[in-house]
Amino acid sequence: QVQLVESGGGLVQAGGPLNLSCAASGRAFSSYNMGWLRQAPGKERHFVAQVDWSASRSYYGDFVEGRFTVSRDNIKNTVYLQMNVLRPEDTAVYYCAAAPKYNRAYNVPGHYTYWGQGTQVTVSS
């Protein structure tokens, strides 16, 4: 079992930055690929970014276009999402999620085993 707790969400103006964190507890953090996914009202949950268990590879959704950076600290059991040049369409609940490290389907929400409760990100125009 892995428990995940996100923090750092809030209200930001378009073009501004916001940094999210996700603290993990429970089973070995480094056994999991860690992802960020988001869900806007009335829409499906979509993949945002993932950093693999060793922090050697990261993946991003096409819409990110170089604006976000995902990272992790396996000593602190924490994963981060640095977001820059935010747009109103980035408004969503952002979820931290964990997938077993052998799972290569990084952009499929259903392949993540553990989820945090989510943190709201609102970007005003």
C-alpha positions in Angstrom: 0.0 0.0 0.0 1.2 3.5 -0.9 -0.3 6.6 0.5 0.0 9.8 -1.6 -0.7 13.4 -0.5 -0.5 16.3 -2.9 0.1 19.9 -2.0 0.8 23.2 -3.7 -2.3 23.7 -5.7 -4.0 27.1 -5.8 -5.1 30.1 -7.9 -2.5 31.6 -10.3 -2.7 34.1 -13.1 -2.2 33.0 -16.7 1.5 32.9 -17.6 2.5 32.3 -14.0 4.2 29.4 -12.3 3.0 26.9 -9.7 4.8 24.0 -8.1 3.1 20.8 -6.9 4.5 18.3 -4.5 3.4 14.8 -3.6 4.6 13.0 -0.5 4.5 9.3 -0.4 4.5 6.9 2.5 4.1 3.1 2.8 5.8 0.6 0.5 9.1 1.3 -1.2 8.7 4.5 -3.1 11.5 3.7 -5.5 9.6 0.6 -6.7 7.1 2.9 -8.5 7.0 5.1 -11.5 5.3 8.3 -10.4 2.9 10.2 -12.5 0.8 13.4 -12.5 -2.6 13.3 -14.1 -5.3 15.9 -14.2 -9.1 16.1 -14.5 -11.1 19.1 -15.5 -14.8 19.4 -14.7 -16.8 17.2 -17.0 -13.8 15.7 -18.7 -11.9 12.5 -18.4 -8.7 12.2 -16.5 -5.6 12.8 -18.6 -1.9 12.1 -18.4 0.3 15.0 -17.6 3.8 13.7 -16.8 5.7 10.7 -15.3 9.1 10.2 -13.9 10.3 6.6 -13.8 11.4 4.8 -10.6 15.0 5.7 -11.0 14.5 9.3 -12.1 16.3 8.5 -15.3 13.4 8.9 -17.7 10.4 11.3 -17.8 7.5 11.6 -20.1 5.0 14.3 -20.8 1.6 14.8 -22.4 1.7 16.5 -25.8 0.0 19.6 -24.4 2.8 20.3 -22.0 5.0 21.7 -24.7 8.0 22.1 -22.5 6.2 24.1 -19.8 6.3 21.5 -17.0 9.1 19.5 -15.3 8.5 16.4 -13.3 11.1 15.2 -10.8 11.5 13.0 -7.7 13.6 12.6 -4.6 13.8 9.0 -3.6 15.3 10.0 -0.2 12.5 12.3 0.7 9.9 10.0 -1.0 8.5 13.0 -2.9 7.6 13.7 -6.5 7.3 17.2 -7.9 5.7 19.0 -10.8 7.0 22.4 -11.7 4.6 24.2 -14.0 5.4 27.3 -15.9 3.6 29.6 -18.3 0.3 28.3 -17.1 -2.8 28.7 -19.2 -6.5 28.8 -18.3 -7.0 25.4 -19.9 -4.6 24.0 -17.4 -7.3 24.5 -14.8 -8.0 21.0 -13.3 -7.6 18.8 -10.2 -4.1 17.4 -10.4 -3.5 13.9 -9.1 -0.3 12.2 -8.1 -0.3 8.5 -8.8 2.0 5.5 -8.6 2.5 2.6 -11.0 4.7 -0.4 -10.5 8.1 0.1 -12.1 7.6 -2.7 -14.6 4.5 -1.0 -16.0 5.5 0.8 -19.2 2.1 2.3 -20.0 2.9 5.7 -18.5 0.1 7.6 -20.1 -2.8 5.3 -19.3 -4.6 6.4 -16.1 -6.0 2.9 -15.5 -2.4 1.5 -15.1 -1.8 3.6 -12.0 -2.3 1.6 -8.8 -2.3 4.3 -6.1 -3.7 7.8 -6.2 -3.7 10.8 -4.1 -6.7 12.9 -3.2 -5.9 15.6 -5.7 -5.1 19.3 -5.5 -7.0 22.0 -7.4 -5.1 24.2 -9.8 -7.0 27.2 -11.1 -5.5 29.5 -13.8 -7.2 32.8 -14.3 -7.1 34.7 -17.6 
